[in-house]
C-alpha cells in the first residue's frame, strides 16, 4: 500500500509540473544591437527585446519583473510580440525637478585660469560663477572641479579671493583628468532613490565626439566612487534632459527631452521606446519630446516651475538692429577700420538695407577677416617683459608651474591680464566669425518647419498649464548646420527668484531683450545679465556650466 501511495503521489507531482511547464510563458530575450560608433554607450545587455507568442504572456513576464508594459510600444514579428525591456540603474530613482530649491552647484575650470581669476570677470567659467554666486545670498555647497598642478596653498588663496564675502562653502575637487570640461550640466543629474539622495552620472561623456568617451572615463569613474553617486547604464547629456513637476498634478514628474543622444544607443528604437527607457532611468511619469528644436533642450526652454512659467527661445530674423550691433562689436575688437567691415556697417546703415548689397559686403568681410589685427592692451607686452625679467632673470622656463606661481606673487594683475589675453587671442577669431554669422542669421528667414514646430511645442506647454514667455533667440544654425548655434538667452540659471541670463555683448540689443523679459516675469522675479561671451562661443550657456544639486 505504501508503495502504491508513493507511486500515485509521484504521478500527481509529475503531472502538475508538466501542466505548469506547458502553461509557463515562452519568453525569449535578445539584445538590442549596440552602436559601432559610440562604443560602450550602454552597458552590454542592458537594452533587450522580450518576445512571446502572445501579448498576455509578455505582459505577465513584465509584471513579474515589476516593469511597466506599454501595449502601444509592441512590435509584432514572425508570430511573436516583442517589447523593449530595460531595468533602471538605480531602483526607485527619481530625478530632482527644477521646482526644488538649489542646495549645491558644481562647475569646472582650468587650473591656470582659476589662479589668474580676480575681481573682474572675463566671461570664463570662474568669472561667470563668481558673479552669479556673489548675488545669491543664501549658502550653497560649491564644488570646483579642477586638475591641480600647482602647490595647494596657491589654490587656497585663489579660492579665498574668488569667494570671499559670499556665504558659500567652496571645495576644490580633482576631476581625475587634465582636460577641462566646462559643461558639468551634461554629466550629472541629482535625485533620490527612495529617501536616499542620489546623483546619477552618465555612463560615457561623448559630446558628439566618440573619442571623448575614453578621455573622460576616469573623471566619471572617480566621481562615481563617491558615496551616493551612481554610474548610469546609459550615456546621456543632462542639458538635453529637464524635469519639472506636472503643473496640473504635482505628484507626477515630467521629463522634457531632446534627441541629441539618440544615436548613441537608441538609433534602432522608436521615439516611444526612447522615451520609455529615459522615463524608467530617471523615474519620470510623463515625457515631452522637444527634439529638433535646439542643440539641447536647455537652449529651447527654461522653467520657473513654482510660478508656472516656461521661458521659450523663439528664433527671430530680419532684425537689422541685431546685425548692426554685431558689426559694431567686431569693429570695437579689431585694430583700425578694416575696409570690408566698414563696408558691411555702411550697407546695414539704411533703415531698410539692400539685401544684395549686405550679402556682398558680408562675403567680403568673411574673406578678409583672417587678416584683421585684434585690439590689444598696448602696455601688456612691456609689463610682461618686466615681470618675466624679475621672475626669470636668467631666462629658462618661465611657464613652469613654480614660475607661474612666482609671477602671481610678484604681479597678479599683469599675470591675470596676460593669461586672459592669451586665451582671448585664441578665441577672438571665433568671436569675429560669430558676429558675422549673426549678420547672416538676420538675413535668412526662419524655416517654416522650424517655426511650426516651435509654435506646436509652445501650445503643448500651454496645454500642460504653463504660461509661456517668448524670448528672442539669435540662432545661426537654422538654415544649415553650423559649429556655433548662436545665442539662446533661455540657457539661463534660475536660482530662487533670480534668472541669470548670458550676455554676449550686443549692447543696446541685449539691453532691450533683458528689459522686455524682466517686464514679462512674475512679480518678485528679476533678470540678472552675466557676461558670458566665452561660454556662448563654445556652444554653451549658463545652464550648461552648472551641475545643480537640489
C-alpha positions, 0 to 999 in steps of 0.5 A: 500500500505504501508503495502504491501511495508513493507511486500515485503521489509521484504521478500527481507531482509529475503531472502538475509540473508538466501542466505548469511547464506547458502553461509557463510563458515562452519568453525569449530575450535578445539584445538590442544591437549596440552602436559601432560608433559610440562604443560602450554607450550602454552597458552590454545587455542592458537594452533587450527585446522580450518576445512571446507568442502572445501579448498576455504572456509578455505582459505577465513576464513584465509584471513579474519583473515589476516593469511597466508594459506599454501595449502601444510600444509592441512590435509584432514579428514572425508570430511573436510580440516583442517589447523593449525591456530595460531595468533602471540603474538605480531602483526607485530613482527619481530625478530632482525637478527644477521646482526644488530649491538649489542646495549645491552647484558644481562647475569646472575650470582650468587650473591656470585660469582659476589662479589668474581669476580676480575681481573682474570677470572675463566671461570664463567659467570662474568669472561667470560663477563668481558673479552669479554666486556673489548675488545669491545670498543664501549658502550653497555647497560649491564644488570646483572641479579642477586638475591641480598642478600647482602647490595647494596653498596657491589654490587656497588663496585663489579660492579665498579671493574668488569667494570671499564675502559670499556665504558659500562653502567652496571645495576644490575637487580633482576631476581625475583628468587634465582636460577641462570640461566646462559643461558639468550640466551634461554629466550629472543629474541629482535625485533620490532613490527612495529617501536616499539622495542620489546623483546619477552620472552618465555612463560615457561623456561623448559630446558628439565626439566618440573619442571623448568617451575614453578621455573622460572615463576616469573623471566619471569613474572617480566621481562615481566612487563617491558615496551616493553617486551612481554610474548610469547604464546609459550615456546621456547629456543632462542639458538635453534632459529637464524635469519639472513637476506636472503643473496640473498634478504635482505628484507626477514628474515630467521629463522634457527631452531632446534627441541629441543622444539618440544615436548613441544607443537608441538609433534602432528604437522608436521615439516611444521606446526612447522615451520609455527607457529615459522615463524608467532611468530617471523615474519620470511619469510623463515625457515631452519630446522637444527634439529638433528644436535646439542643440539641447533642450536647455537652449529651447526652454527654461522653467520657473516651475513654482510660478508656472512659467516656461521661458521659450527661445523663439528664433527671430530674423530680419532684425537689422538692429541685431546685425548692426550691433554685431558689426559694431562689436567686431569693429570695437575688437579689431585694430583700425577700420578694416575696409570690408567691415566698414563696408558691411556697417555702411550697407546695414546703415539704411533703415531698410538695407539692400539685401544684395548689397549686405550679402556682398559686403558680408562675403567680403568681410568673411574673406578678409577677416583672417587678416584683421589685427585684434585690439590689444592692451598696448602696455601688456607686452612691456609689463610682461617683459618686466615681470618675466625679467624679475621672475626669470632673470636668467631666462629658462622656463618661465611657464613652469608651474613654480614660475607661474606661481612666482609671477602671481606673487610678484604681479597678479594683475599683469599675470591675470591680464596676460593669461586672459589675453592669451586665451582671448587671442585664441578665441577672438577669431571665433568671436569675429566669425560669430558676429558675422554669422549673426549678420547672416542669421538676420538675413535668412528667414526662419524655416517654416518647419522650424517655426511650426514646430516651435509654435506646436511645442509652445501650445503643448506647454500651454496645454500642460498649464504653463504660461509661456514667455517668448524670448528672442533667440539669435540662432545661426544654425537654422538654415544649415548646420553650423559649429556655433548655434548662436545665442539662446538667452533661455540657457539661463540659471534660475536660482530662487527668484533670480534668472541669470541670463548670458550676455554676449555683448550686443549692447543696446540689443541685449539691453532691450531683450533683458528689459522686455523679459524682466517686464514679462516675469512674475512679480518678485522675479528679476533678470540678472545679465552675466557676461558670458561671451566665452561660454556662448562661443563654445556652444554653451550657456549658463545652464550648461556650466552648472551641475545643480544639486537640489 
